[in-house]
Amino acid sequence: MTRLPVKKTYKLFIGGEFPRSESGRTYLAEDQNVARASRKDVRDAVRAARQAQPKWGGMTAYNRGQVLYRVAEMIEARRDEFADLSTGAEEVERAIDRFVWYAGWADKLAQVVGSSNPVSGPYFNFTVPEPTGVVGILAPAEPPLAGLVSRLAPPLVGGNAVVAVASEAHPLAAIELAEALATSDVPGGVVNILTGHRAELAPVLAGHMDVNALDVTGEDGDVAELERLAAENVKRVVRGNRDGQSAWEAAAFLELKTVWHPIGV
Amino acid sequence: MGGGGLGPPGPAEPMSKLDRRGDRAPIPSAWEYAPAPESREIVALEERYGSFVNGEFVEPRSGEYYTTIDPAREEPLAEIAQSGPEDVALAVDVARAAFENGWSSRPASERSKYLFRIARLLQERSREFAVLESLNGGKPIRESRDVDLPLAAAHFFYYAGWADKLEYAFPNRRPRPLGVAGQIIPWNFPLLMLAWKIAPALAAGNTVVLKPAETTPLTALLFCDLLRQADLPPGVVNIITGDGRTGAALVKHPGVDKIAFTGSTEVGKAIKRELAGTRKSLTLELGGKAANVIFDDAALDQAVEGIVNGIYFNQGHVCCAGSRLLVQESIYEPVIEKLKRRLTTLRIGDPLDKNTDVGAINSRQQLDKITELVDSGKEEGAEIYQPPCRLPERGYWFAPTVFTNVAQSYRIAQEEIFGPVLSVLTFRTPDEAVEKANNTPYGLSAGVWTEKGSRILWMAERLRAGVVWANTYNRFDPASPFGGFKESGFGREGGRHGLEPYLGFDGAEASGG
């Protein structure tokens, strides 16, 4: 007798858990029924991200680096599954190495981005980078895994929490990544991944008053409307590289804080 | 700081004339000052000014002018061009031509030397600029002379040195200028904001079209004269005057590569919406509602000085003003008492008088806005205190104001007043202080007063603000990056970081805006 395989239900990743869309909707992508998130799911994801961010951002940079390195380990462990869901082994290796590369940046960004400032007076003055907060990501349509990883890792290494909308046409790699993240040491809520219709979700994320930055790298078309929505709470709108790595990609999700103190006895 | 040793006042001193409190030495109840006005003769004004385009003052195409006034006397000073879209277009074209015909390809060391020259000339002519700044803007001459002018000159001097060292500021990133920078500045620090905008833009190799604020164009126009004196090539810096419509035309012009705006959050958002989809680079330095947090172990007298400087400096027309005072409950009474007492010694009046601490409100419109918000504070139930002071009959004035019994939800605790109005709130624990300090949409600046070093750093980590002043307030320096979190804007001015908004970098690299 042949065994009946157990089929996976493709769900959202919010607050470290895998809920169905509250709307109960799904859509067909890559021959699978995938959860089709609603605006309420976006709101839940933003709430989870906001709640998780202070702990993630407050962690020592050394720890954050280790946690991100562990993500690379988790992807490596599932490399065959990822290869099936992406363009192949090469893309998976790129994604793994990218997490490793960014993991190494965690405790170096402040030294490259920050400064101590020689002001004209008896003051000690220094500038340090801090996470922007909650970052909304519209992941590139392709490559399905490396594209998402390229946009996810830069805000994460700086201590931000993210809400990412996966590639609409190729969401399965994103869901697989969510499962890898859930088994890693990244605290629940730091990464939230939504699948669904981009046109429906992007404006909600862009206009959300508790999202601090919006990454539109993955948007192919005109982003004018998203930018207009983002203006409402002065979101930082970031355009980066959809499949590359740079410290400046991470710096785009950092705020600079300058501290003054008098020097005296 | 022992209180003893002074002894009781001798019998020769009539007690009635002395105000004696606790351990203080007796001081007269009021100091008499003779007026010490700075002469305005050093300033020679034209009757009418065109915009400064291609090294020349040009008439506006429309022939339309408006009158700029002295807000302390409500007297007209000069006629100023109301530039329209055609005037803006001309200035942008000229700036583009200057950019392409040599400015950007000129040796960086030459750019550097022009900026050094400008810095030196500003130092040389600082009295003239300071008097004009106070005349047109209403700020005390003591501040324009000791703060605005030295800092403006220092800003040019600082960025002069960067102009030929950009590859050290951004190693391996191959920095290049963006092109034409459109810059719009506010009326609170007219010349200093001009310096903050123009110095890094030129150091990075851009050319500039700058629009000064409608009410305070005169030092920017005098600066044009200085540029000619410095032999800056025509078209590298163009100054176009006018109201908000002129600014809007500059923002919309397709020939502008970068917009830098300092002003209200409302206008900043409108600019961001306007630029949506254009890929023009943008930096915004917007409003604030900073908390000045004072703990029970702070050096109270110093802290009170800092609080006063934080909110009454420049009539409170400061985006990073410490407009919310968060006092730890256990020291609420002594702090309020000291604060009120200090307020009675502030001298309000003629901006050109060297004794003046608080000058005139910049415009009728701003005075109305302050009055409206202060009325709302009274209506919502806050308790108002203003020291007894005589305000001049002519001009725009507002007495230094403290509100106590303020709830976080009151408009005076949430909205930027941009006037000499302080809202006092209290807290018990450091956590509560952080939560209240961060509880506005803004995030420009914050202050902390405590003698405990570890607490300073703990607070500094948690305050969501671009600048944190600990045991000091309202300090500025060209080497120190300035700019906001959240709805206070993005991008930094000052320091190495202040160059970045005016540069492009080769290759794929994230860009914000």
Interface residues (C-beta under 8 A of the other chain):
Chain A: S115 N117 P118 V119 S120 G121 Y123 N125 T127 T132 P154 N212 A213 T217 D222 V223 A224 E225 L226 E227 R228 A230 A231 E232 N233 V234 R236 V237 V238 R239 G240 N241 G244 S246 W248 E249 A251 A252 E255 L256 K257 T258 V259 W260 H261 P262
Chain B: A154 R173 T265 G268 K269 A270 K272 R273 L275 A276 G277 T278 L284 L286 P441 I456 A460 A465 G466 V467 V468 W469 A470 N471 T472 R475 D477 A479 S480 P481 F482 G483 F485 K486 E487 S488 G489 F490 R492 G495 R496 H497 F505 A508 E509 A510 S511 G512 G513
